[in-house]
């Protein structure tokens, strides 16, 4: 991988993964690590229940900094206001205030207080919304409203945002047989257009992926 951050003070780009519980954030971390290790790995705990398996903010870099990325995993978003990641915590993460292995408390968001501004290398450089394309519906009305509100706050920070559509192999039988056909699938194309319209994100910033 030849990618290198264009700012000399940043050795690795920090990508924040956020999205509904069960969307595939932790699986994506494992998938990226597996690709660059050459075999299947399990660096993060994966769950399938209604509550988020991830309860701490965790950052993951890769052997020999290949790729030169740090993936930042978070607690999943929930439709209600009594569970899941708090939107205020997302902003604190992006600004670089929340330390690695910080345990989230839904009823008590992180208080930055008088913490001094962080260096650019400690901040988040890109936000990726991780969404399960095989769910019906992909996003409930409540979840769409919550993500759009989060998007609006992140827009004010001028941080780039993309969408990772996971489980494309489960949604489309053709892709399930051969993932290389993903960009020839009319079904996946429809899902890309749908989530782009719901969240107001350009289709060029929506990436269909298959996790291990």
C-alpha positions as a Python dict, from the first residue, in 0.01 Angstrom:
ca = {
    (1, 'X'): (0, 0, 0),
    (2, 'X'): (158, 326, -116),
    (3, 'X'): (-71, 569, 71),
    (4, 'X'): (104, 826, 289),
    (5, 'X'): (-53, 1119, 480),
    (6, 'X'): (21, 1443, 298),
    (7, 'X'): (83, 1636, 623),
    (8, 'X'): (438, 1573, 746),
    (9, 'X'): (338, 1601, 1114),
    (10, 'X'): (95, 1309, 1075),
    (11, 'X'): (260, 969, 1035),
    (12, 'X'): (-67, 773, 1033),
    (13, 'X'): (-420, 874, 937),
    (14, 'X'): (-672, 814, 1216),
    (15, 'X'): (-1008, 677, 1098),
    (16, 'X'): (-1301, 667, 1341),
    (17, 'X'): (-1552, 385, 1289),
    (18, 'X'): (-1904, 458, 1412),
    (19, 'X'): (-2243, 309, 1338),
    (20, 'X'): (-2533, 101, 1468),
    (21, 'X'): (-2476, -197, 1697),
    (22, 'X'): (-2392, -502, 1487),
    (23, 'X'): (-2294, -302, 1180),
    (24, 'X'): (-1954, -467, 1150),
    (25, 'X'): (-1709, -212, 1293),
    (26, 'X'): (-1499, -461, 1488),
    (27, 'X'): (-1516, -713, 1202),
    (28, 'X'): (-1381, -446, 966),
    (29, 'X'): (-1081, -391, 1194),
    (30, 'X'): (-1016, -767, 1192),
    (31, 'X'): (-1057, -780, 813),
    (32, 'X'): (-805, -502, 747),
    (33, 'X'): (-558, -659, 988),
    (34, 'X'): (-607, -999, 824),
    (35, 'X'): (-539, -862, 475),
    (36, 'X'): (-207, -710, 575),
    (37, 'X'): (-101, -1005, 796),
    (38, 'X'): (-174, -1259, 524),
    (39, 'X'): (-402, -1476, 738),
    (40, 'X'): (-728, -1442, 931),
    (41, 'X'): (-683, -1265, 1266),
    (42, 'X'): (-913, -1167, 1551),
    (43, 'X'): (-779, -856, 1723),
    (44, 'X'): (-1120, -739, 1837),
    (45, 'X'): (-1412, -911, 2007),
    (46, 'X'): (-1712, -962, 1778),
    (47, 'X'): (-2071, -1003, 1892),
    (48, 'X'): (-2415, -1049, 1741),
    (49, 'X'): (-2648, -943, 2022),
    (50, 'X'): (-2868, -633, 2051),
    (51, 'X'): (-2611, -452, 2267),
    (52, 'X'): (-2265, -336, 2168),
    (53, 'X'): (-1982, -580, 2237),
    (54, 'X'): (-1739, -288, 2227),
    (55, 'X'): (-1760, -82, 2546),
    (56, 'X'): (-1423, 94, 2525),
    (57, 'X'): (-1260, 330, 2280),
    (58, 'X'): (-983, 126, 2120),
    (59, 'X'): (-724, 221, 1859),
    (60, 'X'): (-557, -29, 1625),
    (61, 'X'): (-241, 22, 1422),
    (62, 'X'): (-76, -237, 1200),
    (63, 'X'): (255, -419, 1182),
    (64, 'X'): (530, -203, 1032),
    (65, 'X'): (266, 71, 990),
    (66, 'X'): (140, -103, 675),
    (67, 'X'): (-104, 49, 602),
    (68, 'X'): (-13, 381, 774),
    (69, 'X'): (-354, 394, 942),
    (70, 'X'): (-498, 385, 1292),
    (71, 'X'): (-851, 245, 1302),
    (72, 'X'): (-1046, 370, 1602),
    (73, 'X'): (-1327, 140, 1720),
    (74, 'X'): (-1617, 266, 1930),
    (75, 'X'): (-1925, 151, 2112),
    (76, 'X'): (-2219, 103, 1874),
    (77, 'X'): (-2496, 359, 1828),
    (78, 'X'): (-2840, 268, 1965),
    (79, 'X'): (-3183, 398, 1868),
    (80, 'X'): (-3271, 493, 2224),
    (81, 'X'): (-3100, 742, 2454),
    (82, 'X'): (-3024, 503, 2740),
    (83, 'X'): (-2775, 275, 2563),
    (84, 'X'): (-2509, 300, 2297),
    (85, 'X'): (-2248, 565, 2225),
    (86, 'X'): (-2331, 924, 2321),
    (87, 'X'): (-2296, 1178, 2039),
    (88, 'X'): (-2096, 1411, 2266),
    (89, 'X'): (-1836, 1136, 2307),
    (90, 'X'): (-1798, 1118, 1928),
    (91, 'X'): (-1706, 1486, 1913),
    (92, 'X'): (-1460, 1443, 2202),
    (93, 'X'): (-1295, 1153, 2015),
    (94, 'X'): (-1266, 1354, 1695),
    (95, 'X'): (-1102, 1642, 1882),
    (96, 'X'): (-848, 1398, 2031),
    (97, 'X'): (-958, 1431, 2393),
    (98, 'X'): (-1057, 1070, 2470),
    (99, 'X'): (-767, 835, 2553),
    (100, 'X'): (-725, 483, 2424),
    (101, 'X'): (-913, 222, 2633),
    (102, 'X'): (-1151, 481, 2776),
    (103, 'X'): (-1469, 302, 2888),
    (104, 'X'): (-1787, 471, 2772),
    (105, 'X'): (-2067, 563, 3013),
    (106, 'X'): (-2393, 637, 2833),
    (107, 'X'): (-2536, 843, 3117),
    (108, 'X'): (-2216, 1042, 3165),
    (109, 'X'): (-2036, 1162, 2848),
    (110, 'X'): (-1665, 1240, 2866),
    (111, 'X'): (-1598, 1591, 2999),
    (112, 'X'): (-1312, 1758, 2818),
    (113, 'X'): (-1307, 2044, 3069),
    (114, 'X'): (-996, 2259, 3034),
    (115, 'X'): (-802, 2007, 2825),
    (116, 'X'): (-577, 2196, 2583),
    (117, 'X'): (-629, 2162, 2207),
    (118, 'X'): (-471, 1845, 2066),
    (119, 'X'): (-210, 1823, 1793),
    (120, 'X'): (-343, 1731, 1451),
    (121, 'X'): (-183, 1385, 1470),
    (122, 'X'): (-398, 1305, 1777),
    (123, 'X'): (-726, 1406, 1615),
    (124, 'X'): (-952, 1204, 1386),
    (125, 'X'): (-883, 1263, 1017),
    (126, 'X'): (-1177, 1071, 869),
    (127, 'X'): (-1507, 930, 1000),
    (128, 'X'): (-1646, 607, 853),
    (129, 'X'): (-2008, 511, 919),
    (130, 'X'): (-2028, 131, 920),
    (131, 'X'): (-2374, 8, 817),
    (132, 'X'): (-2505, -346, 766),
    (133, 'X'): (-2652, -354, 414),
    (134, 'X'): (-2833, -684, 480),
    (135, 'X'): (-3061, -543, 752),
    (136, 'X'): (-3422, -455, 667),
    (137, 'X'): (-3447, -165, 690),
    (138, 'X'): (-3079, -70, 680),
    (139, 'X'): (-3151, 227, 905),
    (140, 'X'): (-3460, 282, 1116),
    (141, 'X'): (-3613, 629, 1123),
    (142, 'X'): (-3462, 684, 1469),
    (143, 'X'): (-3114, 572, 1362),
    (144, 'X'): (-3123, 781, 1044),
    (145, 'X'): (-3218, 1087, 1249),
    (146, 'X'): (-2938, 1019, 1498),
    (147, 'X'): (-2669, 969, 1233),
    (148, 'X'): (-2780, 1280, 1039),
    (149, 'X'): (-2753, 1485, 1360),
    (150, 'X'): (-2403, 1346, 1421),
    (151, 'X'): (-2309, 1418, 1059),
    (152, 'X'): (-2415, 1780, 1100),
    (153, 'X'): (-2188, 1822, 1404),
    (154, 'X'): (-1893, 1660, 1226),
    (155, 'X'): (-1948, 1880, 919),
    (156, 'X'): (-1882, 2180, 1142),
    (157, 'X'): (-1542, 2029, 1228),
    (158, 'X'): (-1466, 1987, 855),
    (159, 'X'): (-1374, 1620, 892),
    (160, 'X'): (-1425, 1399, 581),
    (161, 'X'): (-1698, 1134, 616),
    (162, 'X'): (-1755, 810, 426),
    (163, 'X'): (-1983, 507, 454),
    (164, 'X'): (-1875, 142, 464),
    (165, 'X'): (-2162, -87, 361),
    (166, 'X'): (-2085, -425, 516),
    (167, 'X'): (-2222, -778, 462),
    (168, 'X'): (-2271, -729, 89),
    (169, 'X'): (-2213, -1103, 48),
    (170, 'X'): (-2518, -1176, 265),
    (171, 'X'): (-2739, -928, 81),
    (172, 'X'): (-2660, -1033, -276),
    (173, 'X'): (-2621, -1403, -374),
    (174, 'X'): (-2405, -1309, -675),
    (175, 'X'): (-2162, -1118, -453),
    (176, 'X'): (-2174, -1403, -201),
    (177, 'X'): (-2032, -1633, -469),
    (178, 'X'): (-1772, -1384, -593),
    (179, 'X'): (-1708, -1057, -411),
    (180, 'X'): (-1538, -914, -720),
    (181, 'X'): (-1883, -878, -876),
    (182, 'X'): (-1992, -626, -612),
    (183, 'X'): (-1979, -330, -852),
    (184, 'X'): (-2186, -521, -1109),
    (185, 'X'): (-2468, -593, -863),
    (186, 'X'): (-2786, -395, -928),
    (187, 'X'): (-2905, -485, -577),
    (188, 'X'): (-2596, -339, -408),
    (189, 'X'): (-2614, -34, -636),
    (190, 'X'): (-2969, 27, -515),
    (191, 'X'): (-2856, 0, -153),
    (192, 'X'): (-2573, 248, -215),
    (193, 'X'): (-2817, 497, -366),
    (194, 'X'): (-3062, 442, -82),
    (195, 'X'): (-2817, 506, 201),
    (196, 'X'): (-2667, 802, 12),
    (197, 'X'): (-3011, 961, -11),
    (198, 'X'): (-3094, 888, 353),
    (199, 'X'): (-2771, 1034, 493),
    (200, 'X'): (-2695, 1298, 232),
    (201, 'X'): (-2361, 1142, 141),
    (202, 'X'): (-2228, 1126, -216),
    (203, 'X'): (-2233, 776, -365),
    (204, 'X'): (-1862, 815, -445),
    (205, 'X'): (-1804, 817, -66),
    (206, 'X'): (-2001, 495, -7),
    (207, 'X'): (-1790, 178, -21),
    (208, 'X'): (-1943, -173, -23),
    (209, 'X'): (-1721, -423, 161),
    (210, 'X'): (-1719, -785, 272),
    (211, 'X'): (-1575, -854, 617),
    (212, 'X'): (-1406, -1182, 707),
}
